[in-house]
């Protein structure tokens, strides 16, 4: 019955005592329980019409309602005193007068009263009061009103008390529905503002612009450093299943991934995610060593095992493989760290690295060999005699990955070892590079890396551009 929680009511005035019966046409869901024209009989308690009793004690009741809130719901004690004696008391009195209107007419309070209840509950949500406290306030408000109305009841008032009870319960039902809906509105509104502020901070970090104001709006302090993760999420099988909406399946996958990542990082990470991947900044407790590469500084207390475990848990929750490139940097170095993390992700993806978290140290050779240069195109050309690759290039890659063990290669490709020998000899004839000759191994490895880089440079958005709006989880 207070600004968020009092029985609704519109102010009414009486120039003369109200008669005990009045004509009216209540709706089918009105307290009278009929949809036909009927005469509403105002309940009389202790010889006085209940609406007049409420109006006569409206101010006293409003003060009692607020006092009951403070006594029974301690969370309300956190509110400023001026709010308790001002807004909440005024709203409580308004709702008591609206309740008197309902008692007088036998009809629910006007629609604008329930709109006011909804808006007040939204304000309580934005102020951080829990929903149970908001709903309990409505119950307490009507409880106070009921005790006030019935304390002078006579023995013959049973029928009127029953009628009054039915009306108050109907009012409570409508108020609870309005308050619940309003509270959800307030939560969404507050969540949207927090999300917008965090996205603004992420955009500022990626753009390399001053971040102090953005951090203040997001309600956080900038940490000494961030772990920057560029992610690639595989499609979930449901995204390609007949009869299943792929958009719904993709959002469900992303929601599960984001929820687990939030849990593992204690909701501290800044994220910009889509169903195919995105960017995550996880705060670090220690600053990266600036004497190393600023785009991938060393961290005294290495966070990578924990982050790798968090990523694996989020991937399991989403039900898809997740590949990540990672780097660490101070807030001012986030743009270069994001660019490096994306390059590491690109290299790991191009070379078929397993799902999980990969840093520059994990792909040093491949990274270096895939940087654009005059030598890269010439290295790639060494394998041109193999054409588009096919079985010969697949055999060569598998043979190198298996430590040059022909039986391992044969098993992996489901071939006879003699077939593997034949293909390796064919590769040597076509390219002049023999995998069995140690002097050629480095050139073969470099040629494969260069060829992969030449053929897998996809068009993509730079990770240091402001992120597009993230999908709501």
C-alpha positions as CSV (number, residue, x, y, z in Angstrom):
1,X,0.0,0.0,0.0
2,X,2.9,2.3,-0.2
3,X,4.3,4.0,-3.4
4,X,5.1,0.6,-4.6
5,X,2.8,-1.3,-2.6
6,X,-0.3,0.1,-1.2
7,X,-3.8,-0.9,-2.1
8,X,-4.6,1.2,-5.1
9,X,-7.0,3.9,-4.8
10,X,-8.0,7.2,-6.5
11,X,-8.7,10.2,-4.4
12,X,-12.4,10.8,-3.9
13,X,-14.3,13.3,-1.8
14,X,-17.8,13.1,-0.2
15,X,-20.0,16.1,0.2
16,X,-22.6,14.1,2.0
17,X,-22.8,10.7,3.8
18,X,-22.9,7.9,1.2
19,X,-26.0,5.8,1.1
20,X,-25.7,2.2,2.0
21,X,-26.8,1.0,-1.4
22,X,-26.0,2.3,-4.9
23,X,-26.9,1.2,-8.4
24,X,-24.1,-0.2,-10.6
25,X,-23.2,-2.7,-13.3
26,X,-20.1,-4.6,-12.1
27,X,-18.2,-6.7,-14.6
28,X,-18.1,-10.5,-14.5
29,X,-14.9,-10.5,-12.5
30,X,-16.0,-7.9,-10.0
31,X,-16.3,-8.8,-6.3
32,X,-20.0,-9.4,-6.7
33,X,-19.3,-12.3,-9.0
34,X,-21.9,-11.4,-11.6
35,X,-21.9,-9.8,-15.0
36,X,-25.5,-8.6,-14.7
37,X,-26.9,-5.3,-13.4
38,X,-27.1,-5.3,-9.7
39,X,-27.4,-2.9,-6.8
40,X,-24.1,-2.7,-4.8
41,X,-24.6,-2.6,-1.0
42,X,-21.8,-0.7,0.7
43,X,-20.6,-2.8,3.6
44,X,-21.5,-1.3,7.0
45,X,-19.1,-2.0,9.8
46,X,-19.8,-1.0,13.4
47,X,-22.7,1.2,12.1
48,X,-20.6,3.2,9.7
49,X,-20.2,2.6,5.9
50,X,-16.8,1.1,5.3
51,X,-15.8,3.7,2.7
52,X,-16.5,6.6,5.1
53,X,-14.5,4.8,7.8
54,X,-11.6,4.6,5.4
55,X,-11.8,8.2,4.2
56,X,-12.0,9.5,7.8
57,X,-8.9,7.6,8.8
58,X,-6.9,7.9,5.5
59,X,-4.0,9.9,6.9
60,X,-3.8,7.9,10.1
61,X,-3.8,4.7,8.1
62,X,-1.1,5.9,5.6
63,X,1.2,6.5,8.5
64,X,0.4,3.1,10.0
65,X,1.1,1.4,6.7
66,X,4.5,2.9,6.5
67,X,5.2,2.1,10.1
68,X,4.2,-1.6,9.5
69,X,6.5,-1.7,6.5
70,X,9.5,-0.5,8.5
71,X,8.7,-3.0,11.3
72,X,7.9,-6.1,9.1
73,X,10.1,-5.5,6.1
74,X,13.5,-4.2,7.3
75,X,14.7,-3.6,3.7
76,X,12.5,-0.5,3.6
77,X,14.6,1.1,6.3
78,X,17.3,1.6,3.7
79,X,15.2,4.1,1.9
80,X,15.8,7.8,2.7
81,X,13.7,9.3,5.4
82,X,12.3,12.0,3.2
83,X,11.1,9.2,0.8
84,X,9.4,7.4,3.6
85,X,7.6,10.4,5.1
86,X,7.0,12.0,1.6
87,X,6.5,9.8,-1.4
88,X,5.6,6.6,0.3
89,X,3.2,8.1,2.8
90,X,1.5,10.2,0.1
91,X,1.1,7.2,-2.1
92,X,-0.2,5.1,0.7
93,X,-2.9,7.7,1.4
94,X,-3.8,7.9,-2.3
95,X,-4.3,4.2,-2.4
96,X,-6.4,4.1,0.7
97,X,-8.7,6.7,-0.9
98,X,-8.8,4.6,-4.0
99,X,-9.7,1.6,-1.9
100,X,-12.5,3.7,-0.4
101,X,-13.8,4.4,-3.9
102,X,-13.8,0.7,-4.7
103,X,-15.7,0.0,-1.4
104,X,-18.2,2.7,-2.2
105,X,-18.9,1.7,-5.8
106,X,-18.3,-2.1,-5.7
107,X,-16.1,-1.8,-8.8
108,X,-12.3,-2.0,-9.0
109,X,-10.2,1.1,-8.7
110,X,-9.8,3.1,-12.0
111,X,-7.2,1.8,-14.4
112,X,-4.9,4.7,-13.8
113,X,-4.5,3.5,-10.2
114,X,-3.1,0.2,-11.3
115,X,-0.8,2.0,-13.7
116,X,0.5,4.0,-10.8
117,X,1.0,0.7,-8.8
118,X,3.0,-0.7,-11.8
119,X,5.2,2.4,-12.1
120,X,5.9,2.5,-8.4
121,X,7.0,-1.1,-8.4
122,X,9.3,-0.4,-11.3
123,X,10.9,2.4,-9.2
124,X,11.4,-0.1,-6.4
125,X,13.1,-2.5,-8.8
126,X,15.5,0.2,-9.9
127,X,16.3,1.0,-6.3
128,X,17.2,-2.6,-5.7
129,X,14.4,-3.8,-3.4
130,X,13.6,-7.5,-4.0
131,X,10.3,-8.5,-5.5
132,X,9.1,-10.3,-2.4
133,X,9.4,-7.1,-0.3
134,X,7.4,-5.2,-2.9
135,X,4.6,-7.7,-3.0
136,X,4.6,-8.1,0.8
137,X,4.1,-4.4,1.2
138,X,0.7,-4.7,-0.7
139,X,-0.4,-7.5,1.7
140,X,0.6,-5.5,4.7
141,X,-1.2,-2.4,3.5
142,X,-4.5,-4.3,3.1
143,X,-3.9,-6.1,6.4
144,X,-3.6,-2.7,8.2
145,X,-6.7,-1.5,6.4
146,X,-8.7,-4.6,7.4
147,X,-7.7,-4.4,11.0
148,X,-8.7,-0.7,11.0
149,X,-12.1,-1.4,9.4
150,X,-13.0,-4.3,11.6
151,X,-11.8,-3.2,15.0
152,X,-15.3,-1.7,15.8
153,X,-17.3,-4.5,14.1
154,X,-20.6,-5.6,15.7
155,X,-21.8,-9.1,16.1
156,X,-24.3,-8.7,13.3
157,X,-21.8,-7.5,10.7
158,X,-20.7,-10.9,9.5
159,X,-22.4,-10.6,6.0
160,X,-20.8,-7.1,5.5
161,X,-17.4,-8.4,6.6
162,X,-17.6,-11.2,4.1
163,X,-18.5,-8.8,1.3
164,X,-15.7,-6.4,2.3
165,X,-13.2,-9.3,2.5
166,X,-14.1,-10.4,-1.0
167,X,-13.6,-6.9,-2.3
168,X,-10.2,-6.4,-0.6
169,X,-9.0,-9.8,-1.9
170,X,-10.0,-8.7,-5.4
171,X,-8.1,-5.4,-5.0
172,X,-5.1,-7.3,-3.7
173,X,-5.1,-9.6,-6.7
174,X,-5.1,-6.7,-9.1
175,X,-2.5,-4.8,-7.2
176,X,-0.2,-7.9,-7.1
177,X,-0.5,-8.4,-10.8
178,X,0.3,-4.8,-11.6
179,X,3.2,-4.7,-9.1
180,X,4.7,-7.9,-10.5
181,X,4.6,-6.6,-14.0
182,X,5.9,-3.2,-13.0
183,X,8.8,-4.8,-11.1
184,X,9.8,-6.7,-14.2
185,X,9.7,-3.5,-16.2
186,X,12.0,-1.8,-13.8
187,X,14.4,-4.7,-13.8
188,X,14.6,-4.7,-17.5
189,X,15.1,-1.0,-17.6
190,X,17.9,-1.1,-15.0
191,X,19.5,-4.0,-16.8
192,X,19.3,-2.2,-20.1
193,X,21.1,0.8,-18.6
194,X,23.8,-1.3,-17.0
195,X,24.3,-3.2,-20.2
196,X,24.5,0.1,-22.2
197,X,27.0,1.5,-19.7
198,X,29.2,-1.7,-19.9
199,X,29.1,-1.7,-23.7
200,X,30.2,2.0,-23.7
201,X,33.1,1.0,-21.5
202,X,34.0,-1.8,-23.8
203,X,33.8,0.4,-26.8
204,X,36.1,3.0,-25.2
205,X,38.6,0.4,-24.2
206,X,38.7,-1.0,-27.8
207,X,39.0,2.5,-29.3
208,X,41.8,3.5,-27.0
209,X,39.9,6.6,-25.8
210,X,39.7,7.9,-22.2
211,X,37.8,5.4,-20.1
212,X,37.4,7.0,-16.7
213,X,34.0,8.5,-17.3
214,X,32.7,5.3,-19.0
215,X,33.9,3.2,-16.1
216,X,32.1,5.5,-13.6
217,X,28.9,5.2,-15.6
218,X,29.3,1.4,-15.6
219,X,29.7,1.5,-11.8
220,X,33.2,-0.1,-11.9
221,X,36.9,0.8,-11.5
222,X,39.3,-0.1,-14.2
223,X,41.4,-3.1,-13.2
224,X,45.2,-3.2,-13.5
225,X,44.8,-5.2,-16.7
226,X,42.6,-7.4,-18.8
227,X,42.8,-10.8,-20.4
228,X,41.5,-10.3,-23.9
229,X,39.7,-13.3,-25.5
230,X,38.6,-13.4,-29.1
231,X,36.2,-16.3,-29.5
232,X,34.9,-18.5,-32.3
233,X,31.8,-20.6,-31.4
234,X,30.9,-23.5,-33.6
235,X,27.3,-24.1,-34.7
236,X,25.2,-26.2,-32.5
237,X,23.6,-29.3,-34.2
238,X,20.2,-27.8,-33.5
239,X,21.0,-24.9,-35.8
240,X,20.9,-27.3,-38.7
241,X,18.2,-29.7,-37.6
242,X,15.0,-29.9,-39.7
243,X,12.0,-28.3,-38.1
244,X,14.0,-26.3,-35.5
245,X,14.3,-22.5,-35.9
246,X,18.0,-21.9,-36.3
247,X,17.8,-18.4,-34.8
248,X,16.2,-19.8,-31.6
249,X,18.8,-22.6,-31.4
250,X,21.7,-20.1,-31.9
251,X,20.4,-17.7,-29.2
252,X,19.8,-20.6,-26.8
253,X,23.4,-21.7,-27.4
254,X,24.7,-18.2,-26.8
255,X,22.6,-17.7,-23.7
256,X,23.9,-20.9,-22.1
257,X,27.5,-20.0,-23.0
258,X,27.2,-16.4,-21.6
259,X,25.5,-17.5,-18.4
260,X,28.2,-20.0,-17.6
261,X,30.9,-17.5,-18.5
262,X,29.3,-14.9,-16.2
263,X,29.2,-17.4,-13.4
264,X,32.8,-18.3,-13.8
265,X,34.0,-14.7,-14.0
266,X,31.7,-13.5,-11.3
267,X,29.9,-11.3,-13.9
268,X,33.0,-9.1,-14.1
269,X,33.7,-9.7,-17.8
270,X,32.9,-7.2,-20.5
271,X,31.5,-9.0,-23.5
272,X,30.4,-8.5,-27.1
273,X,29.1,-11.8,-28.3
274,X,27.1,-13.1,-31.2
275,X,26.2,-16.8,-32.0
276,X,29.4,-17.1,-34.0
277,X,31.8,-15.6,-31.4
278,X,33.0,-12.3,-30.3
279,X,35.2,-10.5,-27.7
280,X,35.5,-10.9,-23.9
281,X,37.6,-8.8,-21.6
282,X,38.2,-10.4,-18.2
283,X,39.6,-8.2,-15.4
284,X,43.0,-9.2,-14.0
285,X,44.2,-8.5,-10.4
286,X,47.7,-7.7,-11.4
287,X,49.1,-5.5,-14.2
288,X,50.8,-7.2,-17.2
289,X,54.6,-6.6,-17.4
290,X,55.0,-3.7,-19.8
291,X,58.6,-4.6,-20.4
292,X,57.3,-7.4,-22.6
293,X,55.2,-6.8,-25.7
294,X,52.5,-4.4,-24.5
295,X,50.0,-6.3,-26.7
296,X,50.7,-9.5,-24.8
297,X,52.2,-8.6,-21.4
298,X,53.3,-11.2,-18.9
299,X,51.1,-11.5,-15.8
300,X,52.8,-12.2,-12.4
301,X,49.9,-14.5,-11.3
302,X,49.2,-16.3,-14.5
303,X,45.4,-16.4,-15.0
304,X,45.4,-18.6,-18.1
305,X,44.7,-22.0,-16.4
306,X,41.7,-20.6,-14.7
307,X,40.5,-18.8,-17.8
308,X,41.0,-21.9,-19.9
309,X,38.9,-23.9,-17.4
310,X,36.2,-21.2,-17.5
311,X,36.1,-21.3,-21.3
312,X,35.9,-25.1,-21.3
313,X,33.0,-25.0,-18.8
314,X,31.2,-22.4,-20.9
315,X,31.7,-24.4,-24.1
316,X,30.3,-27.5,-22.4
317,X,27.2,-25.5,-21.2
318,X,26.7,-24.3,-24.8
319,X,27.3,-27.8,-26.2
320,X,29.7,-26.6,-28.9
321,X,33.5,-26.4,-29.4
322,X,34.9,-23.0,-28.7
323,X,38.3,-21.7,-30.0
324,X,39.9,-18.6,-28.5
325,X,42.9,-16.4,-29.1
326,X,44.1,-14.7,-26.0
327,X,46.4,-11.8,-24.9
328,X,46.9,-9.7,-21.7
329,X,47.3,-6.0,-21.5
330,X,46.8,-2.9,-19.4
331,X,43.6,-0.9,-20.2
332,X,45.5,1.6,-22.4
333,X,46.9,-1.3,-24.5
334,X,43.6,-3.1,-25.2
335,X,43.4,-2.1,-28.9
336,X,46.7,-3.8,-29.8
337,X,46.0,-6.7,-27.5
338,X,42.6,-7.3,-29.2
339,X,44.2,-7.2,-32.6
340,X,46.9,-9.8,-31.5
341,X,44.2,-12.1,-29.9
342,X,42.3,-12.1,-33.1
343,X,45.4,-12.9,-35.1
344,X,46.2,-15.8,-32.7
345,X,42.6,-17.0,-33.1
346,X,43.0,-16.8,-36.9
347,X,46.2,-18.8,-36.9
348,X,44.8,-21.4,-34.5
349,X,41.7,-21.8,-36.7
350,X,43.7,-22.0,-39.9
351,X,46.0,-24.7,-38.6
352,X,43.3,-26.8,-37.1
353,X,44.3,-26.3,-33.5
354,X,41.9,-28.0,-31.0
355,X,39.2,-26.1,-29.2
356,X,40.3,-24.2,-26.2
357,X,42.4,-21.1,-25.3
358,X,45.5,-20.3,-27.3
359,X,48.1,-17.6,-26.8
360,X,50.9,-16.3,-29.0
361,X,53.4,-18.7,-27.3
362,X,51.2,-21.6,-28.4
363,X,51.5,-20.7,-32.1
364,X,54.8,-18.9,-32.4
365,X,56.1,-20.7,-35.5
366,X,52.8,-20.6,-37.4
367,X,52.3,-17.0,-36.5
368,X,55.7,-15.9,-37.7
369,X,55.5,-18.0,-40.9
370,X,52.0,-16.6,-41.8
371,X,53.0,-12.9,-41.6
372,X,52.7,-11.2,-45.0
373,X,56.1,-11.0,-46.8
374,X,57.7,-11.6,-50.1
375,X,59.0,-14.9,-48.8
376,X,55.5,-16.2,-47.8
377,X,54.2,-16.3,-51.3
378,X,57.3,-18.1,-52.6
379,X,57.2,-20.6,-49.8
380,X,53.5,-21.3,-50.6
381,X,54.5,-21.8,-54.2
382,X,56.7,-24.8,-53.3
383,X,53.6,-26.9,-52.9
384,X,51.9,-25.7,-56.1
385,X,52.8,-28.9,-57.9
386,X,50.4,-30.7,-55.6
387,X,47.5,-28.7,-57.2
388,X,44.6,-28.1,-54.9
389,X,46.0,-30.4,-52.3
390,X,43.8,-33.4,-52.2
391,X,45.0,-36.7,-50.9
392,X,48.7,-35.9,-51.3
393,X,48.6,-32.7,-49.2
394,X,46.4,-34.4,-46.6
395,X,48.9,-37.3,-46.3
396,X,51.7,-34.8,-45.9
397,X,50.0,-32.8,-43.2
398,X,49.0,-36.0,-41.3
399,X,52.5,-37.4,-41.6
400,X,54.1,-34.3,-40.1
401,X,51.5,-34.1,-37.3
402,X,52.1,-37.7,-36.4
403,X,55.8,-37.3,-36.0
404,X,56.7,-38.8,-39.4
405,X,55.5,-42.3,-38.3
406,X,54.2,-44.0,-41.4
407,X,52.1,-46.5,-39.5
408,X,50.5,-43.7,-37.5
409,X,49.8,-41.9,-40.8
410,X,48.4,-45.1,-42.4
411,X,46.1,-45.7,-39.4
412,X,44.9,-42.1,-39.2
413,X,44.0,-42.2,-42.9
414,X,42.8,-45.8,-43.0
415,X,45.5,-46.7,-45.6
416,X,48.0,-49.5,-46.0
417,X,51.5,-48.4,-45.0
418,X,52.7,-49.1,-48.5
419,X,50.2,-46.6,-49.8
420,X,51.6,-44.0,-47.5
421,X,55.1,-44.7,-48.8
422,X,53.9,-44.4,-52.4
423,X,52.3,-41.0,-51.7
424,X,55.3,-39.6,-49.9
425,X,57.6,-40.6,-52.8
426,X,55.1,-39.0,-55.2
427,X,55.3,-35.7,-53.2
428,X,59.1,-35.8,-53.3
429,X,59.0,-36.2,-57.1
430,X,56.5,-33.4,-57.7
431,X,57.9,-30.8,-55.3
432,X,61.5,-31.8,-54.9
433,X,60.9,-31.8,-51.1
434,X,61.4,-35.2,-49.4
435,X,59.7,-35.6,-46.0
436,X,62.3,-38.4,-45.3
437,X,65.2,-35.9,-45.7
438,X,65.7,-33.9,-42.4
439,X,67.1,-30.9,-44.4
440,X,63.7,-30.6,-46.2
441,X,61.5,-30.8,-43.2
442,X,61.8,-27.1,-42.2
443,X,61.0,-26.0,-45.7
444,X,58.0,-28.3,-45.9
445,X,56.7,-27.0,-42.6
446,X,57.2,-23.4,-43.6
447,X,55.6,-24.1,-47.0
448,X,52.5,-25.6,-45.4
449,X,52.2,-22.6,-43.1
450,X,52.6,-20.1,-45.9
451,X,50.1,-21.9,-48.1
452,X,47.5,-22.0,-45.3
453,X,47.9,-18.3,-44.7
454,X,47.7,-17.5,-48.4
455,X,44.4,-19.4,-48.8
456,X,42.7,-18.7,-45.5
457,X,42.8,-14.9,-45.1
458,X,39.0,-14.3,-44.7
459,X,37.5,-10.9,-44.9
460,X,36.7,-9.9,-41.4
461,X,35.9,-7.0,-39.2
462,X,38.8,-5.6,-37.2
463,X,38.4,-6.5,-33.5
464,X,39.4,-3.0,-32.5
465,X,36.3,-1.5,-34.2
466,X,33.5,-0.7,-31.8
467,X,31.6,-3.9,-31.2
468,X,28.2,-4.3,-32.7
469,X,25.3,-4.6,-30.2
470,X,25.6,-7.9,-28.3
471,X,22.9,-10.5,-28.5
472,X,20.8,-10.4,-25.3
473,X,21.4,-13.5,-23.2
